[in-house]
Amino acid sequence: MNNQKLIARRSKTLGPTYQNFFDQPLHLVRGAGTAVWDADGREYLDCYNNVASVGHCHRHVVQALCNQAATLNTHTRYLHAGVVELGEKLVEGLPGEIEVCIFTCTGSEANDLAVQIARQVTGQQGVIVSEASYHGVSELTRRLSTDSYPSADRPEWLAVIEPPNLYRGPYRRDDPEAGRKYLELARQELDRLEQRGYRPAAIMIDLIWDSNGPLIAPKDYLQGLCSEVRKRGGLVIADEVQSGYCRSGRNWWASDNYGITPDILTCGKPMGGGHPLALMSTTRAIIKDYSRQHHYFNTFGGNPVSAAVGKAVIEVIENEDLLQNVNRTGAYLEAGLRQLASRHESIGDVQGCGLFWGLDMVADPATRDPLTRQQMTRLGSLLVEQGVVTGTSGRYGQVLKLRPPLPFSKNDADRALAAIDAALPQLQL
Ligand SMILES: Cc1ncc(COP(=O)(O)O)c(C=O)c1O
């Protein structure tokens, strides 16, 4: 099918802020499980989409959506059992003392609210994020997204710390003191924040540093960082939009993998299996303090249809034992990726966990010069030609990102690995 007319209509109507992946934009019209189909009927393996967390168009989720949409949809100002049941289900598994849920439609809204709450209850204004972070699109969360605007425009209340990149960062995997040294860098930034007159209200951490990698942090670093922020009166906000919902493997939440107990945890993308549903969750003490002066109402957040969908997604994860699948297939995929890295010089590093993997692509393994964005677009397009959909991330856009729906199978992994193996030699470096 010729997509040129649709591309022209799209750019005329939607404007230039909308972008397409790949040299030739994909026109997807259908999905099922880990497969998607384009308008010509060609099937692709989806190695990228975490929003369709339990697989595209899962029957149980679609059924729950249709049933509730055909029954009633209102909002959280009326009593409805659905939203309460979703909250109760989530609270069973949330880390530490987190036991109160506020539902929103997007991760941006959840993070925005999290910072508003942190500022209110601590009485402090500073916020700490990582270099090249991404936390959303609202006025506030855009400021927290240091990958989205020039560093000269950073507000004074923002402290930006070095993410623990053990392949590219200042301290690397061969340094047993790396965690302590990254922590020391963070301390220095916190001191500078205070010298500018701002004590921290919160640190917001994407626990897989998606826009940098993904990255795996030394445990002592993360635990030390949380203690340091708390010592200065700030809260810990775990942004688990990317890392949560079994994505990181071993546990439902990456916070538990790192042994940290956040004060606030946010999530979004995977919760609705494609439907807009997101979460700001916190402790009873924090929400009690906040609600002395504030109410929160989000017209669509936590509506009965969203709640039914959210519950259905959790049921699928439990009924199909998708956490075990992430552990099993994730380990298999990792082994295959490391095998590929041993044969392809352009794979500088393999980093990730669960079903979230990144290949840090280099022009030269000695210098670790990253592949250009143009070369990465080419690589993505070569993979599409092989019938495999991937993404990119990283500070230079140099990481080939594999973050498929959670039911990803070993056969799917084999297909992805074979496609990468075939595509890399065609990439003219
Ligand atoms: C780590 C992280 N936090 C927050 C967001 C914002 O979520 P949303 O796009 O639902 O507003 C994203 C989106 O990509 C994200 O990756």
The ligand as an SDF file (V2000), in Angstrom:
LIG
                    3D

 16 16  0  0  0  0  0  0  0  0999 V2000
   10.0990    7.0630   32.7290 C   0  0  0  0  0  0  0  0  0  0  0  0
    8.8980    7.7750   32.1940 C   0  0  0  0  0  0  0  0  0  0  0  0
    8.1910    8.5530   33.0170 N   0  0  0  0  0  0  0  0  0  0  0  0
    7.1060    9.2340   32.5850 C   0  0  0  0  0  0  0  0  0  0  0  0
    6.6850    9.1490   31.2700 C   0  0  0  0  0  0  0  0  0  0  0  0
    5.4880    9.9340   30.8160 C   0  0  0  0  0  0  0  0  0  0  0  0
    4.4010    9.1000   30.6090 O   0  0  0  0  0  0  0  0  0  0  0  0
    3.2140    9.5460   29.6160 P   0  0  0  0  0  0  0  0  0  0  0  0
    3.7610    9.5560   28.2230 O   0  0  0  0  0  0  0  0  0  0  0  0
    2.1600    8.5220   29.8520 O   0  0  0  0  0  0  0  0  0  0  0  0
    2.7880   10.8970   30.0600 O   0  0  0  0  0  0  0  0  0  0  0  0
    7.3890    8.3240   30.3870 C   0  0  0  0  0  0  0  0  0  0  0  0
    6.9640    8.2200   28.9700 C   0  0  0  0  0  0  0  0  0  0  0  0
    7.6580    7.7830   28.0910 O   0  0  0  0  0  0  0  0  0  0  0  0
    8.5270    7.6320   30.8540 C   0  0  0  0  0  0  0  0  0  0  0  0
    9.2310    6.8610   30.0370 O   0  0  0  0  0  0  0  0  0  0  0  0
  1  2  1  0
  2  3  1  0
  2 15  2  0
  3  4  2  0
  4  5  1  0
  5  6  1  0
  5 12  2  0
  6  7  1  0
  7  8  1  0
  8  9  2  0
  8 10  1  0
  8 11  1  0
 12 13  1  0
 12 15  1  0
 13 14  2  0
 15 16  1  0
M  END
$$$$
